[in-house]
């Protein structure tokens, strides 16, 4: 029996190459502060990647008159079963914290676009073997567990995010909602998502593979995922510890599917669909951006459509770079004001000058008139003299 | 705690740049910044370690493709070997023959054959590029040109495809391996072999093969191989060598070693099944003096070649083509086109640096705004000033003119008056006629 040709071994070769090379994965978390984003990240990766923001710092941030929204990035190299990933966590700490949240999505959206642009520029270089890649593969959007529905700000931000990134909405701190409330909340959110045509990331149903299709279906049906995060472990039965939150009335177990959707979300993000997230970022979101960027002006012009009350389904990217520090605008305004005042002062001076000229003219005219009348008198005198002579 | 922290270091990000572009590298130093990277090994099961498995699945779903080129004089059994490799009649006996008319015998052409191969649900789209006519004419100078042209053309069209605005699906048509067939002369490489190999070895994974090795005895093959390897080394020709990686298991490493020890691969191809004296049915060639078995490592290097080309290293051949050979080609081509390397785009995203950058941009904008506004302001002010000065000057000038005129008239009249008064007091004096007349005329 001759040996097989060996084509069946090709997927194993691919496996080996990926195992050897590792991968890069960039995960963004967005949403108001206080929704447990940091805790969730640390729970997901079972290690303290992100330090909680210093409470004192939180105060200074809230107190400062112009809160700038800083993008915070945690870079890490994690190894699990000899497989290494370059994991980047992108956090948007101040999001939704100010009283006026209009445009608070701008830095997030700009960050995503900037990473695509940066990757594109690197890719265009003659020598490009050392590309820095911070393209966001998934964006977890944390929704406050109000039990009502999505806030207009949530809708606004999600709609924009969904056009340029794999958006995964998440109900934060789900242990504050009873199962019944949660179901109702989820279905309301799903309705809004559908009505607003927000494209959230969904795994593809591979119908030829029943087990995988069933798993994907379960994931889709659980969206938006209700999560509870906890870095602490509690004893549920003698000797058995689980991650969870301990209340006087019981322990919420993070990894218990009856308690929350943490495991499903983890499966979607890492265990089953991580590659789909990576590939759709590369093949869909990045390519869409790139095609727009290279394609010129046909679209773009942000806000143009929306002013007409029309919601565009295509992402509207910005041509020029936007600066995010509100102080900059203030400084510009101050400069403009300074010049306006200077102009006013000069105008005042000119008006005075004009008045002076008019006065001077009057004075001179008077002078001339006097001379003229003197002339007239003289003429008359001369005439008289001439007459009397004859 | 499920994780064990090994270390958390501050890693200085280096931008490694090809040594050819030293000057570029210099500028790059400024961009090096310290970026903190957390490094940890996890003990618990988080799940990203599943990614290679996900790739495995995905690769089966998406299928594989391979483009190989075969070069060598006609009659060396190139097509038979390809068929034997894939155990399938992919190329017919007259796959290269042109219908009826014999084309110009002195030209080398390239011909493309495609086939879909499926082995236990794993699909491979195979493209074989043959070069009929290679080495067949009396004067074979430049007979390697169509081979090089074909490799370049495929690189060029890949470059074009990846530069397009929409590039949703790029099929990889680049040549992943060149099987170069050496005639079993028993001597050494010929000038044409060396010339051709030198032309292509930096553009394609070169795999030299001793064709129809059943015409050489074991000893002759050993000597022939040694001489070929000497030539290859002396000429600085690069042939495909799988890279060695850490964590490779020992069996695999020793297998790779034994594969590579057989280079250049002495092969015999045959799809025909023959019966051996001891009664086995094998793929091989039967001679009165015995049966040469294709799939017998002691008879030829066929199995080793196939392991290299398909079972163990096909994906490596493709990776090397895409990441090294194509990239080098592309870099050279773009630089020759005058596209300059801009290393400033290879920088880590750094919020602080970005704030600085934005501040600089803002300040530049601000000072530009200020300069523009100042310029406009100054221009307007000076225009207005000039206008006012002019009207002032006009006013004075006109006044002066009028005043002078009036003063003159007054003076004249006064003189006249005095004269008249004088005349009155001295009536006997006759008036001086001439001056009065002229003065009268002047006053009208």
Contacts between the chains, C-beta under 8 A, distances in Angstrom:
chain1	res1	chain2	res2	distance
A	2	B	87	7.4
A	2	B	282	7.5
A	2	B	283	6.1
A	2	B	294	7.7
A	2	B	295	4.3
A	3	B	295	6.4
A	3	B	303	6.5
A	3	B	306	7.8
A	4	B	119	6.5
A	5	B	85	7.2
A	5	B	86	5.8
A	5	B	87	5.5
A	5	B	117	7.5
A	5	B	119	5.8
A	5	B	306	7.0
A	5	B	310	5.9
A	5	B	311	7.6
A	6	B	119	7.9
A	6	B	306	6.5
A	6	B	307	6.8
A	6	B	310	4.2
A	6	B	311	2.7
A	6	B	312	7.6
A	6	B	314	8.0
A	7	B	64	7.3
A	7	B	117	6.2
A	7	B	118	7.7
A	7	B	119	3.9
A	7	B	120	7.9
A	7	B	122	5.1
A	7	B	124	5.0
A	7	B	310	6.5
A	8	B	119	5.1
A	8	B	120	4.7
A	8	B	121	7.9
A	8	B	122	5.0
A	9	B	310	7.7
A	9	B	311	4.8
A	9	B	312	7.4
A	10	B	59	7.0
A	10	B	64	5.0
A	10	B	122	5.9
A	10	B	124	7.0
A	10	B	310	8.0
A	10	B	314	6.1
A	10	B	315	6.4
A	11	B	56	4.6
A	11	B	57	7.8
A	11	B	59	4.8
A	11	B	60	5.1
A	11	B	122	6.4
A	12	B	56	7.1
A	13	B	312	7.3
A	13	B	313	7.5
A	13	B	314	6.5
A	13	B	315	3.8
A	13	B	316	7.2
A	14	B	55	5.5
A	14	B	56	6.2
A	14	B	59	4.3
A	14	B	315	5.6
A	15	B	52	4.7
A	15	B	53	7.0
A	15	B	55	6.2
A	15	B	56	4.5
A	16	B	52	7.8
A	17	B	315	5.9
A	17	B	316	7.5
A	17	B	319	6.4
A	18	B	51	6.4
A	18	B	52	4.3
A	18	B	55	4.6
A	19	B	52	4.5
A	20	B	245	5.5
A	20	B	247	7.6
A	23	B	48	7.9
A	23	B	51	5.6
A	25	B	48	6.9
A	44	B	46	7.2
A	45	B	3	7.9
A	45	B	42	7.4
A	45	B	46	5.7
A	46	B	2	4.2
A	46	B	3	5.6
A	46	B	42	6.1
A	46	B	44	4.7
A	46	B	46	5.5
A	47	B	1	7.8
A	47	B	2	7.2
A	47	B	3	3.6
A	47	B	5	7.5
A	47	B	40	5.6
A	47	B	42	6.4
A	49	B	38	6.3
A	70	B	351	5.5
A	70	B	355	8.0
A	71	B	351	5.5
A	72	B	351	6.8
A	73	B	349	6.6
A	73	B	351	7.1
A	74	B	38	6.8
A	75	B	35	6.4
A	75	B	36	6.8
A	75	B	37	4.8
A	75	B	38	7.0
A	76	B	37	6.4
A	76	B	38	3.9
A	76	B	39	7.0
A	76	B	40	6.7
A	77	B	37	6.0
A	77	B	38	7.4
A	77	B	39	4.8
A	77	B	40	7.6
A	78	B	40	5.6
A	78	B	41	7.8
A	78	B	42	6.0
A	78	B	46	7.7
A	78	B	48	7.2
A	79	B	40	7.1
A	79	B	41	4.5
A	79	B	42	6.7
A	80	B	41	7.7
A	80	B	42	4.6
A	80	B	45	7.3
A	80	B	46	5.7
A	80	B	47	7.9
A	80	B	48	6.1
A	80	B	49	4.2
A	81	B	49	4.1
A	82	B	49	7.8
A	82	B	247	6.7
A	83	B	48	7.0
A	83	B	49	4.3
A	83	B	51	6.7
A	83	B	52	6.4
A	85	B	48	5.3
A	85	B	51	7.3
A	87	B	48	7.7
A	114	B	349	7.8
A	115	B	349	7.0
A	118	B	345	6.5
A	118	B	349	7.3
A	121	B	342	7.6
A	121	B	345	4.2
A	122	B	345	5.2
A	122	B	346	5.7
A	125	B	341	5.6
A	125	B	342	6.2
A	125	B	343	7.7
A	125	B	345	6.6
A	125	B	346	7.6
A	126	B	330	7.2
A	126	B	331	4.6
A	126	B	334	3.9
A	126	B	335	5.0
A	126	B	339	5.8
A	126	B	340	7.9
A	126	B	341	5.3
A	127	B	17	6.4
A	127	B	18	5.2
A	127	B	21	6.4
A	127	B	24	7.7
A	127	B	331	5.1
A	127	B	341	5.6
A	128	B	327	7.5
A	129	B	16	7.5
A	129	B	18	7.6
A	129	B	323	7.7
A	129	B	327	6.6
A	130	B	15	5.7
A	130	B	16	5.6
A	130	B	17	7.5
A	130	B	346	5.9
A	131	B	346	7.0
A	132	B	346	6.0
A	132	B	347	6.6
A	132	B	348	5.5
A	132	B	349	7.4
A	134	B	349	5.1
A	206	B	61	7.5
A	266	B	46	7.8
A	266	B	47	6.0
A	267	B	47	7.3
A	270	B	46	6.4
A	270	B	47	3.9
A	270	B	48	4.7
A	270	B	50	6.8
A	271	B	47	3.7
A	271	B	48	7.9
A	271	B	50	4.9
A	272	B	50	7.2
A	272	B	54	7.2
A	273	B	54	7.7
A	274	B	48	6.2
A	274	B	50	7.1
A	274	B	51	5.4
A	274	B	54	6.2
A	275	B	51	6.1
A	275	B	54	3.9
A	275	B	55	6.1
A	275	B	58	5.7
A	276	B	54	7.9
A	279	B	58	7.5
A	283	B	168	7.3
A	287	B	166	7.5
A	287	B	167	6.9
A	287	B	168	6.5
A	290	B	165	7.7
A	291	B	165	5.1
A	291	B	166	5.2
A	294	B	165	4.7
A	295	B	165	5.2
A	321	B	361	7.1
A	323	B	358	4.9
A	323	B	361	6.3
A	323	B	362	5.5
A	324	B	358	6.7
A	325	B	355	7.4
A	325	B	358	6.4
A	325	B	359	7.4
A	325	B	362	7.1
A	328	B	358	7.6
A	328	B	362	4.4
A	331	B	362	7.4
A	331	B	366	6.1
A	332	B	365	7.7
A	332	B	366	6.5
A	332	B	369	6.8
A	335	B	366	6.2
A	335	B	369	6.1
A	335	B	370	5.9
A	335	B	373	7.4
A	336	B	369	7.9
A	336	B	373	7.7
A	339	B	373	4.7
A	339	B	374	7.7
A	339	B	377	6.3
A	342	B	377	6.4
A	343	B	377	6.5
A	343	B	380	8.0
A	346	B	377	7.8
A	346	B	381	5.4
A	346	B	384	7.7
A	350	B	384	5.5
A	350	B	388	6.7
A	353	B	388	5.2
A	354	B	388	6.8
A	357	B	388	6.8
A	357	B	391	6.1
A	357	B	392	5.7
A	357	B	395	6.5
A	360	B	392	7.6
A	360	B	395	6.5
A	361	B	395	5.4
A	364	B	395	6.8
A	364	B	396	7.8
A	364	B	399	4.3
A	367	B	399	7.4
A	367	B	403	7.2
A	368	B	399	6.8
A	368	B	402	5.3
A	368	B	403	6.5
A	368	B	406	6.6
A	371	B	403	6.7
A	371	B	406	4.3
A	371	B	407	7.2
A	371	B	410	6.7
A	372	B	406	6.4
A	374	B	410	6.1
A	375	B	406	6.0
A	375	B	409	5.6
A	375	B	410	5.4
A	375	B	413	6.7
A	378	B	410	6.2
A	378	B	413	4.0
A	378	B	414	6.4
A	378	B	417	6.3
A	379	B	413	6.1
A	381	B	413	7.9
A	381	B	417	5.6
A	382	B	413	5.6
A	382	B	416	5.3
A	382	B	417	5.2
A	382	B	420	6.5
A	385	B	417	6.5
A	385	B	420	3.8
A	385	B	421	6.6
A	385	B	424	6.8
A	386	B	420	6.5
A	388	B	424	7.4
A	389	B	420	6.6
A	389	B	423	6.6
A	389	B	424	6.7
